Amino acid sequence: MHRSNPKKKEYSVRFLTMGIHDERLVKPARAVVQESLGVKAGERVLIVTNPGAEIFRIASAVYDAAAELGARPVLVVQPRKTSLDYAEDAVIEALASEPEVFCSLSEEKLGKDRRGLSRPYVWEGKEYDHIHGFLREGKKVMRSFWSPSLTLDTFLRTVDIDYEALASVCRKVKARLEGAVEVHVTSPSGTDLRFSVEGRTPFLDDGLFREPGEGGNLPAGEVFVSPVVGSAEGMVAFDGSIALAEGIAIPSTPVRVTFEEGYVVSVEGEDEAAELLSASLEAGKKRALAFEQEGLLPRGQGEVYARNARHLGEFGIGLNEKARIVGNMLEDEKVYGTCHFAIGSNYDEDAKALIHLDALVKNPTIRVRRDSSWEVLMEEGTLVG
């Protein structure tokens, strides 16, 4: 413990002389390692990032904050990755060392696990196609956060918050979804969608990742659930940001996506975003078929992954009052007064896909059914009860 202080100063000076140290980042970085992750002296902290100027500065600040506590941080830099790229082998090997804490700070994505896709990791009978999920969700030897496409502006505005207060709101919303059998979402832009959540467990991203097995996004602030496979019926009018295979679109007019038996059957709209979303779904389908041909998916799974590229994989509710719609889904999906849906893979892993494209609905009214009774959870963007 006593010996850690000189090391901390040495590393901080190194970042300072490289022109990386930014005093504005000190407080939010400390909030990450102290309040969110609860990092302790001696713990191994693996930080994976990219060489981009902003993200590397953020990662360096988190490194310094961890070293300041007497932890043992390691910073690994890999090239920028998209949702269809593989993580570098060195990153997967670093994760295989099973650090107590993992921080993924990426310009876009961490990258897929080449080995896990072709030969899934197995823990207690469950398969995982990425070592990160295997170690955190399966073996529960690691806690983590991941911040794909994080920007300096988002980090400075939304991370240094009262995590206990956010967690209290998230827990209340989660409790109201637990035991529900159906959800009905409408919005001023025309959304009218119903789907089953019977038997599903809602998840929360409250920013408190202090125990092995815990993890989520930073910035935090959402409650989300996987709709029952094949249950979604109706139309969603996306009038907030829309994630695409490459980049984000903010449509000038709503993009209308119709679901039948859980799957997208049409994407319509006057804005170019409608065409781009359709192309992104098709790209997810083609990529899945190509993965099987390349031996990166088990035989017969290409068609499964391809079909699920059009499946309703997630419903989430934003709860972070410091977040705003900026055209960055990491932050956008946390905005209080919005909900979001994702097309593609789900969190219960019974509808696997290579894509997971989130899109926002502003000012939704959310009704939840338990048996024969309905209750209003959110009315035009404001929590009720």
C-alpha atoms as a printed R data frame, in Angstrom:
    type eleno elety resid chain resno       x       y       z
1   ATOM     1    CA   MET     A     1   0.000   0.000   0.000
2   ATOM     2    CA   HIS     A     2   2.739   2.434   0.968
3   ATOM     3    CA   ARG     A     3   4.776   1.552  -2.117
4   ATOM     4    CA   SER     A     4   1.937   2.331  -4.527
5   ATOM     5    CA   ASN     A     5   2.166   6.102  -4.142
6   ATOM     6    CA   PRO     A     6   5.501   6.616  -5.930
7   ATOM     7    CA   LYS     A     7   4.262   4.458  -8.826
8   ATOM     8    CA   LYS     A     8   1.108   6.517  -9.117
9   ATOM     9    CA   LYS     A     9   3.116   9.732  -9.374
10  ATOM    10    CA   GLU     A    10   5.464   8.209 -11.931
11  ATOM    11    CA   TYR     A    11   2.623   7.177 -14.246
12  ATOM    12    CA   SER     A    12   0.799  10.494 -13.843
13  ATOM    13    CA   VAL     A    13   3.927  12.429 -14.742
14  ATOM    14    CA   ARG     A    14   4.367  10.221 -17.783
15  ATOM    15    CA   PHE     A    15   0.890  11.038 -19.077
16  ATOM    16    CA   LEU     A    16   1.410  14.710 -18.247
17  ATOM    17    CA   THR     A    17   4.669  14.928 -20.206
18  ATOM    18    CA   MET     A    18   2.995  13.191 -23.165
19  ATOM    19    CA   GLY     A    19   0.449  15.998 -23.238
20  ATOM    20    CA   ILE     A    20  -2.394  13.643 -22.267
21  ATOM    21    CA   HIS     A    21  -3.211  14.799 -18.729
22  ATOM    22    CA   ASP     A    22  -6.373  16.913 -18.595
23  ATOM    23    CA   GLU     A    23  -7.380  18.339 -15.236
24  ATOM    24    CA   ARG     A    24 -11.076  18.321 -16.252
25  ATOM    25    CA   LEU     A    25 -10.968  14.521 -16.424
26  ATOM    26    CA   VAL     A    26  -9.651  13.943 -12.904
27  ATOM    27    CA   LYS     A    27 -12.988  14.198 -11.063
28  ATOM    28    CA   PRO     A    28 -15.094  12.051 -13.443
29  ATOM    29    CA   ALA     A    29 -12.278   9.482 -13.690
30  ATOM    30    CA   ARG     A    30 -12.181   9.230  -9.910
31  ATOM    31    CA   ALA     A    31 -15.971   8.833  -9.900
32  ATOM    32    CA   VAL     A    32 -15.558   5.887 -12.285
33  ATOM    33    CA   VAL     A    33 -12.999   3.975 -10.242
34  ATOM    34    CA   GLN     A    34 -14.155   4.961  -6.756
35  ATOM    35    CA   GLU     A    35 -17.940   5.362  -6.932
36  ATOM    36    CA   SER     A    36 -18.896   3.130  -9.852
37  ATOM    37    CA   LEU     A    37 -16.321   0.321  -9.735
38  ATOM    38    CA   GLY     A    38 -15.190   0.552  -6.110
39  ATOM    39    CA   VAL     A    39 -11.609  -0.286  -7.105
40  ATOM    40    CA   LYS     A    40  -9.381  -1.456  -4.267
41  ATOM    41    CA   ALA     A    41  -5.634  -1.375  -3.736
42  ATOM    42    CA   GLY     A    42  -3.866  -4.298  -5.371
43  ATOM    43    CA   GLU     A    43  -6.664  -5.133  -7.818
44  ATOM    44    CA   ARG     A    44  -5.732  -5.740 -11.440
45  ATOM    45    CA   VAL     A    45  -7.509  -3.263 -13.709
46  ATOM    46    CA   LEU     A    46  -7.425  -3.932 -17.459
47  ATOM    47    CA   ILE     A    47  -8.239  -0.902 -19.619
48  ATOM    48    CA   VAL     A    48  -8.681  -1.454 -23.370
49  ATOM    49    CA   THR     A    49  -8.897   1.575 -25.626
50  ATOM    50    CA   ASN     A    50  -8.010   3.007 -29.048
51  ATOM    51    CA   PRO     A    51  -5.407   5.585 -30.153
52  ATOM    52    CA   GLY     A    52  -8.005   8.298 -30.888
53  ATOM    53    CA   ALA     A    53  -7.153  11.542 -29.115
54  ATOM    54    CA   GLU     A    54 -10.297  11.888 -26.958
55  ATOM    55    CA   ILE     A    55 -10.789   8.258 -25.968
56  ATOM    56    CA   PHE     A    56  -7.105   7.778 -25.155
57  ATOM    57    CA   ARG     A    57  -7.159  10.833 -22.877
58  ATOM    58    CA   ILE     A    58 -10.177   9.416 -21.044
59  ATOM    59    CA   ALA     A    59  -8.550   5.991 -20.704
60  ATOM    60    CA   SER     A    60  -5.357   7.602 -19.422
61  ATOM    61    CA   ALA     A    61  -7.330   9.504 -16.775
62  ATOM    62    CA   VAL     A    62  -9.023   6.285 -15.641
63  ATOM    63    CA   TYR     A    63  -5.589   4.630 -15.528
64  ATOM    64    CA   ASP     A    64  -4.257   7.414 -13.296
65  ATOM    65    CA   ALA     A    65  -7.314   7.280 -11.030
66  ATOM    66    CA   ALA     A    66  -6.873   3.522 -10.553
67  ATOM    67    CA   ALA     A    67  -3.142   3.881  -9.876
68  ATOM    68    CA   GLU     A    68  -3.925   6.614  -7.359
69  ATOM    69    CA   LEU     A    69  -5.886   4.059  -5.330
70  ATOM    70    CA   GLY     A    70  -2.992   1.608  -5.326
71  ATOM    71    CA   ALA     A    71  -4.526  -0.689  -7.936
72  ATOM    72    CA   ARG     A    72  -2.500  -2.341 -10.717
73  ATOM    73    CA   PRO     A    73  -3.805  -0.843 -13.973
74  ATOM    74    CA   VAL     A    74  -2.725  -2.040 -17.420
75  ATOM    75    CA   LEU     A    75  -3.580  -0.053 -20.551
76  ATOM    76    CA   VAL     A    76  -3.952  -1.942 -23.859
77  ATOM    77    CA   VAL     A    77  -4.405   0.011 -27.101
78  ATOM    78    CA   GLN     A    78  -5.876  -1.642 -30.198
79  ATOM    79    CA   PRO     A    79  -6.977  -0.193 -33.561
80  ATOM    80    CA   ARG     A    80 -10.515   1.176 -33.809
81  ATOM    81    CA   LYS     A    81 -13.127  -1.595 -34.191
82  ATOM    82    CA   THR     A    82 -16.664  -1.623 -35.568
83  ATOM    83    CA   SER     A    83 -19.519  -3.919 -34.547
84  ATOM    84    CA   LEU     A    84 -18.459  -6.383 -37.264
85  ATOM    85    CA   ASP     A    85 -14.721  -6.451 -36.484
86  ATOM    86    CA   TYR     A    86 -12.738  -8.802 -34.274
87  ATOM    87    CA   ALA     A    87 -10.904  -7.627 -31.182
88  ATOM    88    CA   GLU     A    88  -7.142  -8.037 -31.455
89  ATOM    89    CA   ASP     A    89  -5.845 -11.372 -30.187
90  ATOM    90    CA   ALA     A    90  -3.758  -9.503 -27.594
91  ATOM    91    CA   VAL     A    91  -6.943  -8.034 -26.117
92  ATOM    92    CA   ILE     A    92  -8.557 -11.463 -25.785
93  ATOM    93    CA   GLU     A    93  -5.371 -12.826 -24.205
94  ATOM    94    CA   ALA     A    94  -5.286  -9.929 -21.742
95  ATOM    95    CA   LEU     A    95  -8.873 -10.693 -20.747
96  ATOM    96    CA   ALA     A    96  -7.938 -14.364 -20.361
97  ATOM    97    CA   SER     A    97  -5.661 -13.321 -17.477
98  ATOM    98    CA   GLU     A    98  -8.923 -12.720 -15.549
99  ATOM    99    CA   PRO     A    99  -8.383  -9.227 -14.109
100 ATOM   100    CA   GLU     A   100 -10.675  -8.240 -11.271
101 ATOM   101    CA   VAL     A   101 -11.779  -5.117 -13.158
102 ATOM   102    CA   PHE     A   102 -12.188  -4.517 -16.895
103 ATOM   103    CA   CYS     A   103 -12.777  -1.117 -18.534
104 ATOM   104    CA   SER     A   104 -13.630  -0.990 -22.236
105 ATOM   105    CA   LEU     A   105 -13.245   2.555 -23.565
106 ATOM   106    CA   SER     A   106 -13.725   2.430 -27.323
107 ATOM   107    CA   GLU     A   107 -14.174   4.863 -30.194
108 ATOM   108    CA   GLU     A   108 -16.727   2.364 -31.518
109 ATOM   109    CA   LYS     A   109 -16.689  -1.221 -30.215
110 ATOM   110    CA   LEU     A   110 -14.446  -3.605 -28.302
111 ATOM   111    CA   GLY     A   111 -14.660  -6.135 -31.137
112 ATOM   112    CA   LYS     A   112 -15.920  -9.688 -31.415
113 ATOM   113    CA   ASP     A   113 -14.074 -12.690 -30.006
114 ATOM   114    CA   ARG     A   114 -12.848 -14.787 -32.934
115 ATOM   115    CA   ARG     A   115 -12.294 -17.876 -30.799
116 ATOM   116    CA   GLY     A   116 -15.563 -17.536 -28.894
117 ATOM   117    CA   LEU     A   117 -17.634 -17.316 -32.062
118 ATOM   118    CA   SER     A   118 -16.214 -20.530 -33.493
119 ATOM   119    CA   ARG     A   119 -15.764 -22.417 -30.188
120 ATOM   120    CA   PRO     A   120 -17.999 -20.893 -27.514
121 ATOM   121    CA   TYR     A   121 -16.891 -20.767 -23.891
122 ATOM   122    CA   VAL     A   122 -19.085 -22.880 -21.634
123 ATOM   123    CA   TRP     A   123 -19.913 -22.332 -17.984
124 ATOM   124    CA   GLU     A   124 -22.494 -24.429 -16.136
125 ATOM   125    CA   GLY     A   125 -24.026 -25.525 -19.419
126 ATOM   126    CA   LYS     A   126 -24.364 -22.032 -20.909
127 ATOM   127    CA   GLU     A   127 -22.422 -20.928 -23.981
128 ATOM   128    CA   TYR     A   128 -20.752 -17.526 -24.362
129 ATOM   129    CA   ASP     A   129 -19.387 -16.226 -27.661
130 ATOM   130    CA   HIS     A   130 -17.148 -13.608 -26.012
131 ATOM   131    CA   ILE     A   131 -14.637 -14.061 -23.211
132 ATOM   132    CA   HIS     A   132 -15.863 -10.857 -21.572
133 ATOM   133    CA   GLY     A   133 -19.352 -12.285 -21.031
134 ATOM   134    CA   PHE     A   134 -17.889 -15.642 -20.049
135 ATOM   135    CA   LEU     A   135 -15.756 -14.137 -17.274
136 ATOM   136    CA   ARG     A   136 -18.283 -11.603 -15.987
137 ATOM   137    CA   GLU     A   137 -21.664 -13.284 -16.438
138 ATOM   138    CA   GLY     A   138 -20.520 -16.906 -16.349
139 ATOM   139    CA   LYS     A   139 -17.597 -17.405 -13.988
140 ATOM   140    CA   LYS     A   140 -18.332 -14.094 -12.229
141 ATOM   141    CA   VAL     A   141 -14.657 -13.426 -11.573
142 ATOM   142    CA   MET     A   142 -14.685  -9.900 -12.974
143 ATOM   143    CA   ARG     A   143 -16.679  -6.665 -12.859
144 ATOM   144    CA   SER     A   144 -16.608  -4.218 -15.723
145 ATOM   145    CA   PHE     A   145 -17.985  -1.312 -17.662
146 ATOM   146    CA   TRP     A   146 -18.005  -0.694 -21.396
147 ATOM   147    CA   SER     A   147 -18.331   2.659 -23.144
148 ATOM   148    CA   PRO     A   148 -18.555   2.204 -26.924
149 ATOM   149    CA   SER     A   149 -18.225   5.481 -28.872
150 ATOM   150    CA   LEU     A   150 -17.611   7.503 -25.705
151 ATOM   151    CA   THR     A   151 -16.774  11.173 -26.296
152 ATOM   152    CA   LEU     A   152 -15.038  13.693 -24.082
153 ATOM   153    CA   ASP     A   153 -18.186  15.813 -23.856
154 ATOM   154    CA   THR     A   154 -20.324  12.875 -22.725
155 ATOM   155    CA   PHE     A   155 -17.729  11.752 -20.184
156 ATOM   156    CA   LEU     A   156 -17.456  15.215 -18.642
157 ATOM   157    CA   ARG     A   157 -21.239  15.788 -18.419
158 ATOM   158    CA   THR     A   158 -22.749  12.431 -17.486
159 ATOM   159    CA   VAL     A   159 -20.315  10.311 -15.472
160 ATOM   160    CA   ASP     A   160 -19.677  12.351 -12.316
161 ATOM   161    CA   ILE     A   161 -23.154  11.833 -10.839
162 ATOM   162    CA   ASP     A   162 -24.881  10.578  -7.688
163 ATOM   163    CA   TYR     A   163 -24.856   6.846  -8.431
164 ATOM   164    CA   GLU     A   164 -26.825   5.935  -5.322
165 ATOM   165    CA   ALA     A   165 -29.681   8.250  -6.383
166 ATOM   166    CA   LEU     A   166 -29.657   6.898  -9.943
167 ATOM   167    CA   ALA     A   167 -29.646   3.340  -8.621
168 ATOM   168    CA   SER     A   168 -32.713   4.081  -6.488
169 ATOM   169    CA   VAL     A   169 -34.720   5.233  -9.538
170 ATOM   170    CA   CYS     A   170 -33.503   2.298 -11.640
171 ATOM   171    CA   ARG     A   171 -34.484  -0.208  -8.958
172 ATOM   172    CA   LYS     A   172 -38.004   1.220  -8.714
173 ATOM   173    CA   VAL     A   173 -38.549   0.999 -12.481
174 ATOM   174    CA   LYS     A   174 -37.091  -2.501 -12.586
175 ATOM   175    CA   ALA     A   175 -39.428  -3.610  -9.777
176 ATOM   176    CA   ARG     A   176 -42.451  -2.418 -11.767
177 ATOM   177    CA   LEU     A   177 -41.385  -4.494 -14.779
178 ATOM   178    CA   GLU     A   178 -40.728  -7.622 -12.729
179 ATOM   179    CA   GLY     A   179 -43.583 -10.064 -12.922
180 ATOM   180    CA   ALA     A   180 -45.179  -8.222 -15.838
181 ATOM   181    CA   VAL     A   181 -46.573 -10.247 -18.730
182 ATOM   182    CA   GLU     A   182 -47.057  -7.600 -21.428
183 ATOM   183    CA   VAL     A   183 -45.894  -4.087 -22.323
184 ATOM   184    CA   HIS     A   184 -47.713  -1.580 -24.536
185 ATOM   185    CA   VAL     A   185 -45.815   1.468 -25.834
186 ATOM   186    CA   THR     A   186 -47.344   4.450 -27.631
187 ATOM   187    CA   SER     A   187 -45.942   7.870 -28.518
188 ATOM   188    CA   PRO     A   188 -46.997  11.214 -30.049
189 ATOM   189    CA   SER     A   189 -45.119  10.247 -33.248
190 ATOM   190    CA   GLY     A   190 -47.345   7.219 -33.795
191 ATOM   191    CA   THR     A   191 -45.710   4.311 -31.978
192 ATOM   192    CA   ASP     A   192 -48.161   1.547 -31.062
193 ATOM   193    CA   LEU     A   193 -46.393  -1.680 -30.112
194 ATOM   194    CA   ARG     A   194 -47.227  -4.571 -27.810
195 ATOM   195    CA   PHE     A   195 -44.925  -7.385 -26.750
196 ATOM   196    CA   SER     A   196 -44.701 -10.074 -24.106
197 ATOM   197    CA   VAL     A   197 -42.187 -10.019 -21.260
198 ATOM   198    CA   GLU     A   198 -43.692 -12.993 -19.450
199 ATOM   199    CA   GLY     A   199 -40.945 -14.912 -17.665
200 ATOM   200    CA   ARG     A   200 -38.324 -12.338 -18.621
201 ATOM   201    CA   THR     A   201 -36.053 -10.723 -16.043
202 ATOM   202    CA   PRO     A   202 -35.508  -6.980 -16.477
203 ATOM   203    CA   PHE     A   203 -31.951  -5.691 -16.159
204 ATOM   204    CA   LEU     A   204 -30.729  -2.374 -14.852
205 ATOM   205    CA   ASP     A   205 -27.698  -0.276 -15.690
206 ATOM   206    CA   ASP     A   206 -27.373   1.905 -12.599
207 ATOM   207    CA   GLY     A   207 -23.622   2.468 -12.669
208 ATOM   208    CA   LEU     A   208 -22.934   0.483  -9.490
209 ATOM   209    CA   PHE     A   209 -20.495  -2.224 -10.612
210 ATOM   210    CA   ARG     A   210 -18.736  -3.026  -7.356
211 ATOM   211    CA   GLU     A   211 -19.080  -6.792  -7.107
212 ATOM   212    CA   PRO     A   212 -17.829  -9.647  -9.344
213 ATOM   213    CA   GLY     A   213 -20.340 -10.339 -12.094
214 ATOM   214    CA   GLU     A   214 -21.669  -6.783 -12.215
215 ATOM   215    CA   GLY     A   215 -21.252  -4.480 -15.190
216 ATOM   216    CA   GLY     A   216 -22.855  -2.092 -17.645
217 ATOM   217    CA   ASN     A   217 -22.428   1.121 -19.562
218 ATOM   218    CA   LEU     A   218 -20.926   4.375 -18.436
219 ATOM   219    CA   PRO     A   219 -22.694   6.704 -18.683
220 ATOM   220    CA   ALA     A   220 -25.312   4.650 -16.881
221 ATOM   221    CA   GLY     A   221 -29.037   5.051 -16.430
222 ATOM   222    CA   GLU     A   222 -31.443   2.594 -18.009
223 ATOM   223    CA   VAL     A   223 -33.670  -0.380 -17.269
224 ATOM   224    CA   PHE     A   224 -34.098  -2.864 -20.094
225 ATOM   225    CA   VAL     A   225 -35.623  -6.224 -20.903
226 ATOM   226    CA   SER     A   226 -35.627  -8.739 -23.756
227 ATOM   227    CA   PRO     A   227 -39.111  -9.134 -25.270
228 ATOM   228    CA   VAL     A   228 -40.230 -12.746 -25.579
229 ATOM   229    CA   VAL     A   229 -39.043 -14.101 -28.923
230 ATOM   230    CA   GLY     A   230 -41.698 -13.720 -31.602
231 ATOM   231    CA   SER     A   231 -44.096 -11.669 -29.474
232 ATOM   232    CA   ALA     A   232 -43.788  -8.099 -30.782
233 ATOM   233    CA   GLU     A   233 -46.738  -6.806 -32.809
234 ATOM   234    CA   GLY     A   234 -47.268  -3.296 -34.103
235 ATOM   235    CA   MET     A   235 -45.265  -0.291 -35.222
236 ATOM   236    CA   VAL     A   236 -42.521   1.817 -33.683
237 ATOM   237    CA   ALA     A   237 -42.000   5.395 -34.875
238 ATOM   238    CA   PHE     A   238 -38.358   6.170 -34.201
239 ATOM   239    CA   ASP     A   239 -38.051   9.944 -33.789
240 ATOM   240    CA   GLY     A   240 -34.799  10.056 -31.832
241 ATOM   241    CA   SER     A   241 -31.405   8.757 -32.876
242 ATOM   242    CA   ILE     A   242 -31.054   5.460 -34.774
243 ATOM   243    CA   ALA     A   243 -27.975   3.226 -34.669
244 ATOM   244    CA   LEU     A   244 -26.826   1.931 -38.049
245 ATOM   245    CA   ALA     A   245 -24.230  -0.601 -39.148
246 ATOM   246    CA   GLU     A   246 -21.946   2.399 -39.555
247 ATOM   247    CA   GLY     A   247 -22.751   5.501 -37.556
248 ATOM   248    CA   ILE     A   248 -25.867   7.122 -36.136
249 ATOM   249    CA   ALA     A   249 -28.770   8.899 -37.825
250 ATOM   250    CA   ILE     A   250 -31.126  11.472 -36.312
251 ATOM   251    CA   PRO     A   251 -34.134  11.534 -38.661
252 ATOM   252    CA   SER     A   252 -35.945  14.765 -39.476
253 ATOM   253    CA   THR     A   253 -39.195  12.777 -39.657
254 ATOM   254    CA   PRO     A   254 -39.994   9.490 -37.877
255 ATOM   255    CA   VAL     A   255 -38.808   6.174 -39.267
256 ATOM   256    CA   ARG     A   256 -41.659   3.658 -38.999
257 ATOM   257    CA   VAL     A   257 -40.696   0.041 -38.325
258 ATOM   258    CA   THR     A   258 -43.429  -2.596 -38.330
259 ATOM   259    CA   PHE     A   259 -43.092  -5.879 -36.432
260 ATOM   260    CA   GLU     A   260 -45.055  -9.074 -36.937
261 ATOM   261    CA   GLU     A   261 -44.485 -12.100 -34.711
262 ATOM   262    CA   GLY     A   262 -41.402 -10.410 -33.306
263 ATOM   263    CA   TYR     A   263 -39.619  -9.623 -36.575
264 ATOM   264    CA   VAL     A   264 -39.267  -6.524 -38.753
265 ATOM   265    CA   VAL     A   265 -41.473  -6.767 -41.844
266 ATOM   266    CA   SER     A   266 -41.126  -3.199 -43.103
267 ATOM   267    CA   VAL     A   267 -39.086  -0.035 -42.618
268 ATOM   268    CA   GLU     A   268 -40.679   3.139 -43.960
269 ATOM   269    CA   GLY     A   269 -40.078   6.853 -43.819
270 ATOM   270    CA   GLU     A   270 -39.310   9.944 -45.835
271 ATOM   271    CA   ASP     A   271 -35.948  10.483 -44.158
272 ATOM   272    CA   GLU     A   272 -32.809   8.840 -45.561
273 ATOM   273    CA   ALA     A   273 -32.438   7.101 -42.195
274 ATOM   274    CA   ALA     A   274 -35.168   4.629 -43.210
275 ATOM   275    CA   GLU     A   275 -33.146   3.412 -46.178
276 ATOM   276    CA   LEU     A   276 -29.955   3.297 -44.112
277 ATOM   277    CA   LEU     A   277 -31.630   1.247 -41.380
278 ATOM   278    CA   SER     A   278 -32.960  -1.237 -43.954
279 ATOM   279    CA   ALA     A   279 -29.471  -1.572 -45.409
280 ATOM   280    CA   SER     A   280 -28.006  -2.102 -41.933
281 ATOM   281    CA   LEU     A   281 -30.423  -4.954 -41.198
282 ATOM   282    CA   GLU     A   282 -29.562  -6.557 -44.526
283 ATOM   283    CA   ALA     A   283 -25.847  -6.183 -43.760
284 ATOM   284    CA   GLY     A   284 -26.355  -7.981 -40.447
285 ATOM   285    CA   LYS     A   285 -28.073 -10.833 -42.270
286 ATOM   286    CA   LYS     A   286 -25.384 -11.175 -44.945
287 ATOM   287    CA   ARG     A   287 -22.587 -10.990 -42.408
288 ATOM   288    CA   ALA     A   288 -24.095 -13.875 -40.430
289 ATOM   289    CA   LEU     A   289 -24.255 -16.092 -43.515
290 ATOM   290    CA   ALA     A   290 -20.665 -15.165 -44.399
291 ATOM   291    CA   PHE     A   291 -19.501 -15.991 -40.868
292 ATOM   292    CA   GLU     A   292 -20.842 -19.530 -41.204
293 ATOM   293    CA   GLN     A   293 -19.132 -19.987 -44.559
294 ATOM   294    CA   GLU     A   294 -15.870 -18.787 -43.018
295 ATOM   295    CA   GLY     A   295 -16.234 -21.254 -40.152
296 ATOM   296    CA   LEU     A   296 -16.752 -18.494 -37.596
297 ATOM   297    CA   LEU     A   297 -20.238 -19.711 -36.700
298 ATOM   298    CA   PRO     A   298 -21.171 -23.363 -36.140
299 ATOM   299    CA   ARG     A   299 -22.827 -25.075 -39.095
300 ATOM   300    CA   GLY     A   300 -26.523 -24.236 -39.283
301 ATOM   301    CA   GLN     A   301 -26.192 -21.113 -37.128
302 ATOM   302    CA   GLY     A   302 -25.728 -18.698 -40.017
303 ATOM   303    CA   GLU     A   303 -29.417 -18.836 -40.927
304 ATOM   304    CA   VAL     A   304 -30.393 -18.441 -37.268
305 ATOM   305    CA   TYR     A   305 -28.215 -15.367 -36.784
306 ATOM   306    CA   ALA     A   306 -29.377 -13.973 -40.141
307 ATOM   307    CA   ARG     A   307 -33.066 -14.278 -39.222
308 ATOM   308    CA   ASN     A   308 -32.469 -12.706 -35.809
309 ATOM   309    CA   ALA     A   309 -30.893  -9.650 -37.452
310 ATOM   310    CA   ARG     A   310 -34.522  -8.500 -37.845
311 ATOM   311    CA   HIS     A   311 -35.763  -9.533 -34.400
312 ATOM   312    CA   LEU     A   312 -36.864  -7.155 -31.632
313 ATOM   313    CA   GLY     A   313 -34.079  -7.793 -29.142
314 ATOM   314    CA   GLU     A   314 -34.476  -5.118 -26.483
315 ATOM   315    CA   PHE     A   315 -36.809  -2.617 -24.873
316 ATOM   316    CA   GLY     A   316 -35.189  -0.029 -22.607
317 ATOM   317    CA   ILE     A   317 -36.142   3.059 -20.603
318 ATOM   318    CA   GLY     A   318 -33.711   5.990 -20.213
319 ATOM   319    CA   LEU     A   319 -33.307   7.405 -16.694
320 ATOM   320    CA   ASN     A   320 -30.186   9.625 -16.621
321 ATOM   321    CA   GLU     A   321 -31.265  13.258 -16.253
322 ATOM   322    CA   LYS     A   322 -27.823  14.551 -17.286
323 ATOM   323    CA   ALA     A   323 -27.928  12.738 -20.620
324 ATOM   324    CA   ARG     A   324 -29.267  14.317 -23.795
325 ATOM   325    CA   ILE     A   325 -29.723  13.248 -27.417
326 ATOM   326    CA   VAL     A   326 -26.427  14.036 -29.122
327 ATOM   327    CA   GLY     A   327 -26.257  11.420 -31.867
328 ATOM   328    CA   ASN     A   328 -24.250   8.984 -29.753
329 ATOM   329    CA   MET     A   329 -26.250   5.932 -28.694
330 ATOM   330    CA   LEU     A   330 -24.136   5.327 -25.603
331 ATOM   331    CA   GLU     A   331 -25.585   8.532 -24.165
332 ATOM   332    CA   ASP     A   332 -28.814   8.833 -26.153
333 ATOM   333    CA   GLU     A   333 -30.377   5.627 -24.822
334 ATOM   334    CA   LYS     A   334 -29.916   6.894 -21.242
335 ATOM   335    CA   VAL     A   335 -31.892  10.124 -21.777
336 ATOM   336    CA   TYR     A   336 -34.706  10.523 -19.258
337 ATOM   337    CA   GLY     A   337 -38.060  10.804 -21.019
338 ATOM   338    CA   THR     A   338 -37.214   8.383 -23.815
339 ATOM   339    CA   CYS     A   339 -37.411   4.681 -24.446
340 ATOM   340    CA   HIS     A   340 -35.490   2.655 -26.976
341 ATOM   341    CA   PHE     A   341 -35.781  -0.580 -28.888
342 ATOM   342    CA   ALA     A   342 -32.976  -2.647 -30.372
343 ATOM   343    CA   ILE     A   343 -33.209  -4.807 -33.465
344 ATOM   344    CA   GLY     A   344 -30.931  -7.836 -33.397
345 ATOM   345    CA   SER     A   345 -29.406  -9.834 -30.566
346 ATOM   346    CA   ASN     A   346 -31.104  -9.921 -27.182
347 ATOM   347    CA   TYR     A   347 -29.817 -10.202 -23.630
348 ATOM   348    CA   ASP     A   348 -31.428 -13.535 -22.823
349 ATOM   349    CA   GLU     A   349 -29.358 -15.032 -25.661
350 ATOM   350    CA   ASP     A   350 -32.255 -16.952 -27.188
351 ATOM   351    CA   ALA     A   351 -32.222 -14.750 -30.303
352 ATOM   352    CA   LYS     A   352 -28.552 -14.383 -31.188
353 ATOM   353    CA   ALA     A   353 -27.451 -12.066 -33.997
354 ATOM   354    CA   LEU     A   354 -24.315 -10.242 -35.074
355 ATOM   355    CA   ILE     A   355 -25.997  -6.847 -34.778
356 ATOM   356    CA   HIS     A   356 -27.798  -4.941 -32.032
357 ATOM   357    CA   LEU     A   357 -29.103  -1.639 -33.380
358 ATOM   358    CA   ASP     A   358 -30.754   0.693 -30.859
359 ATOM   359    CA   ALA     A   359 -33.207   3.428 -31.802
360 ATOM   360    CA   LEU     A   360 -35.077   5.988 -29.704
361 ATOM   361    CA   VAL     A   361 -38.692   6.990 -29.158
362 ATOM   362    CA   LYS     A   362 -39.251  10.365 -27.503
363 ATOM   363    CA   ASN     A   363 -41.958  11.077 -24.915
364 ATOM   364    CA   PRO     A   364 -43.381   7.541 -24.794
365 ATOM   365    CA   THR     A   365 -46.335   6.340 -22.790
366 ATOM   366    CA   ILE     A   366 -45.518   2.924 -21.338
367 ATOM   367    CA   ARG     A   367 -48.190   0.659 -19.913
368 ATOM   368    CA   VAL     A   368 -47.467  -2.628 -18.154
369 ATOM   369    CA   ARG     A   369 -49.904  -5.510 -17.713
370 ATOM   370    CA   ARG     A   370 -49.948  -7.915 -14.799
371 ATOM   371    CA   ASP     A   371 -52.581 -10.603 -15.312
372 ATOM   372    CA   SER     A   372 -55.646  -8.589 -16.416
373 ATOM   373    CA   SER     A   373 -54.716  -5.222 -14.899
374 ATOM   374    CA   TRP     A   374 -52.735  -2.476 -16.627
375 ATOM   375    CA   GLU     A   375 -50.706   0.275 -14.969
376 ATOM   376    CA   VAL     A   376 -49.017   3.334 -16.454
377 ATOM   377    CA   LEU     A   377 -45.262   3.342 -15.889
378 ATOM   378    CA   MET     A   378 -44.425   6.434 -17.950
379 ATOM   379    CA   GLU     A   379 -46.764   8.994 -19.495
380 ATOM   380    CA   GLU     A   380 -45.425  11.059 -22.402
381 ATOM   381    CA   GLY     A   381 -41.891  10.844 -21.061
382 ATOM   382    CA   THR     A   382 -42.575  11.323 -17.339
383 ATOM   383    CA   LEU     A   383 -42.419   8.503 -14.786
384 ATOM   384    CA   VAL     A   384 -45.725   7.880 -13.040
385 ATOM   385    CA   GLY     A   385 -45.990   6.623  -9.466
